[in-house]
Amino acid sequence: MPQNQQISKRAISLKPSLTLEISAKAKALKAKGVDICSLSAGEPDFETPSFIVEAAIKALKDGITRYGPAAGDIELREAIAYKQTNINKVDTDIKNVLITNGGKQAIYNLMQVLLNPNDEVLIPAPYWLSYPTITQLAGAKPIIINSNPKNGFKIDIDELETKITERTRLLILNSPGNPTGRIIPKLEMEYIASFLRKHPKILVLSDEIYEYLVDDGLIHYNLNNIAPDLTNRIFIVNGFAKAWAMTGWRIGYLVGNSEIIEKAIALQSQSTSNVCSFAQKGALAAITAPKDYINEMLTSYNKRRDILSSELNKIDGVSLIKPKGAFYAFPEIRKNNLDSIEFCKIALDKVGLAMVPGSAFGEDNCVRLSCAVSIETIKEGLERLENLLKIIK
Ligand SMILES: Cc1ncc(COP(=O)(O)O)c(C=O)c1O
């Protein structure tokens, strides 16, 4: 590469998202006619509900096609503040809300305005794979907190304590979680709250993008509810992609302390300007409608998650504590000394099964399987997995 075209230090280690890459590879092979069964999806297999689509079309026809406020559509921010206050029971004003290009950009913007070079971010593993990279893009250091699949990936408070330094700035929580589908139980949230009270400089990024996708009768425990005294230190990341099947619309939001939000708005105004104006009208229709559509999809995910989990546990060489939320299972697999990337490559080559290697999420003993596919695809995929485990035995 010519000297004057060298890439920045920041970009040298930057790699594309492995999950997006694997899904794209599986789709490309399928398009070529290769018999591929993909359990790698990270997105709903439903279409966006039609009333949401209609609202965006109406907005387009009504001429909502121009630049909008950098912070987001005012009505949408109001609706999010209303939801946070009345449903999540966290007092929220419009000035605490920023609309972003997906939950991902909410995380990006927050880290850019909070972190200084060499600050440290505590990331419990297994983690959603973009957290460490977005941390590094802000010049900060991801500090991984290990966990154990055998105890259901419980967050180890003792390990959290040992990883603290004077540079620790942020703790990331993700419940229900990707890739594990784990919901942090109430008692564990209480321990986390006590830990945070002992360390007043640490802020929290609470990624709640799967908040509605939980098993029948369960609720997602919100750190804000468990520890209202910590609200000013908690930043909530959420979005429309998962619950409303709106991945391509790119609408998320960040909720938190208004001074930090103000800076995140300034960053947005200097980078992406605003989120697509007519798409936000679709999101407004989604968040102000009754939850029937979500509930229909939820019933289907819950059924499929049950099938995926119980069938996985029947396979010799696979063990799993049943996930209770999101649409993933993250079982431990006996891979005969293969690392998870090699294992997933062999799975694609030998039995045409697409899965996401656990190392992408910081846990090489596991692989991520999705239940955002039909029951037939789940069953077919698990049959292929069983065959693969027989081959590599
Ligand atoms: C845990 C988690 N947080 C955030 C996101 C980002 O979602 P969005 O598509 O809204 O950017 C995802 C997407 O997969 C996710 O799994």
The ligand as an ORCA input file, in Angstrom:
! r2SCAN-3c Opt
* xyz 0 1
  C     -27.256     -7.586     22.264
  C     -27.417     -6.706     21.077
  N     -27.323     -5.388     21.246
  C     -27.452     -4.539     20.222
  C     -27.695     -5.008     18.945
  C     -27.807     -4.010     17.832
  O     -29.053     -3.956     17.300
  P     -29.418     -2.961     16.103
  O     -29.713     -3.835     14.951
  O     -30.594     -2.199     16.606
  O     -28.237     -2.089     15.875
  C     -27.803     -6.387     18.721
  C     -28.012     -6.930     17.366
  O     -27.797     -8.069     17.071
  C     -27.668     -7.270     19.819
  O     -27.775     -8.590     19.668
*
